[in-house]
């Protein structure tokens, strides 16, 4: 099963991704985690990614596609995955459709206010979680990722869940929609 999780920062994608990974025994992969790992390296790409992430702007499409496609070629993702944080732009979604089949895209819908409240409640040990960077990413989500949601909805691949429920409620709604495709 190939699943993509979409939602604003703070929607609970990583929480749900880990729960789904346990439930369906398929690996969970977060584009943000991949980018943060690369940004720790002393390489030119690592330094550039760190600056990009800390500023709150999106990593350009060509770089994102190259990194994600490279990861998805690993043998652990051959039989499926739960992908969080990708695709974030329409260009990425279009390229991804050509490259990989997707069973479902789960849009975890959370208001900006709820997302900010949740993020502010986390321990901010990441440089890319400054209030300025978070607000910029929320605005970018609406600008760049809303067309991705529409893209998958038009193709009958989108499931929208209310992300403002408790963790178990969100998980139950996602699971109900995914169990139909197993």
N, C-alpha and C positions, 0 to 999 in steps of 0.2 A: 504494500500500500504506500502510495506517495501522497503526502499531505503537506500543504503549506499553511502556516499560521500567519495571519495579517492582523495588525491592530496598532494603535497608537502606543508609544512608549508608556509603560505602566499598565497596559491592558491585561497583563498576566500571561503573555505568550510563553515565556520560559517555564512558568509554573505548569501550565497546561501541557506544554511540549514534553516535559519530564514525566508527567502523569500518563500521557498518551504513549510515550515510549515504553513505560512499564507495562501498561495494559496490553499493547499490541506487539510487544517484543520487536520493535523496530527502532533504529537509532534516531536520536534527536540531534539536530545540527542548527546552531544559531549563527547567522552571518555576523552579528555583533561580536560574538565570542571569537570567531575566526579573525575578524579585523583587529580586535584588542590583542589577541595572541601575536599576530604579525607585528603590531605596533610596538611590542616589547623588544623586538629585535633591533640591533644597532645598524641594520641595513638601511640603504637609502629609502626603500619602500616602507620599512618599519617607521622611520622618522616621519616620512610624508603622511602615512596613515594616522600616526599619533596626532599630528597637527590638524589634519582634516577632521578626525573624530572629536577632538577637543573644541574645535570651532563650532561644532553642531551642524555642519553641512554634510550632504550626502556624498559618499564616495562615488566618483563618476561611473557611469554605466559600463564602459569598456573594462575598467579595472575590476569592478564588481563581478561582471560576467566571467572574466578570466579566472578570478579566484574561486568563485562558487563552482563553476564547471569543473575546475581542476579537483576540488574536494569531492564532488559527486562521482568522479571516476574511480574513487577508492572502492575496494571490494566490499567494505562494510555497508555501503549504500546501494549495492547492486540490486537487492531485493526490496528496497523501499527505504523511506526516511520520513521524518517529520522536520520540515524546514521552517525556521523562524527568521523573519526579517528580510526575506527575499522572496519574490521581487518587490522592489520599492517604487519602481517607475514603470510606465507603460512600455518603454523600450526594452526594459529587462523582462517584463512579462511576455512580450512578443517573442523575444529571443529564447526564452525558457520554454515556451510552448513548442517551438521548433525542435529544441534539443531533448526535452524530457516530457513524458506523459505524466499528468497529474490527475489523481483520483478526485481529490477535493481540496478546496481552498476554504479555510475556516476564518471568517472575519469576526474577531472578538471586539465587539462594539462597546466602547467606553467613552464617556464625555471628556472633554479637555479638563474640566474642573476635577473630575474623579481621578484622571491620570496624574495631574499635578499633585493632588492630595496623596495618592499612593507613593509617588516618587519621593515626595518630601518626607515621607515616613520611613524611607529606607536609610540605611547608613550610607552616606555619600562618600565612599572611599574611591570613587572613580572620578578622574578629572573631567570626563565627558558628561558628568551629571551635574554641572553647574546650572543654576536656574536659567541663565542666559542661553546655554546650549540646549537645555530641555525645551524651553519655549520656542527656540528656533526649529528644533526637530518636530515639535507638534505642528507648527505652521507648515513645515515641509511635508509632513504626513498628509495634511489636507490638500496641499497643492499637488504633490507628486504621486501619492499613493491612492487617493480617492479614485483616480482613473483606473488604477489596477483593480480595485474592487469592482468597478463597473465592467471592466474587461472580462473578468471571470464570471460575473453574474450573467452577462450576455451569452456566455458559452455554457451555462448550466452547471458550472463547477463550484459555485459559491454557496456556502452555508453561513448564515449570519446568526450569531448568538449574543445574548445580552451579557456582556462582560461585567456588569455591575452587580451581579448576583454573588453569593459566596462561592469560594473555589469549587466546592462539591457540585453546586448547581450548574456552574459553567461547564464543568467536566461532564456531568450527566447529559447536558444538551448536546455537547460535541459528540460524545460517545453514541448517543441515539442517532445522530445523522451519519456517523461513520459506520455503524453496524449495518446500515442498509446497503453498503457497497462491498462488504466482506464476502 
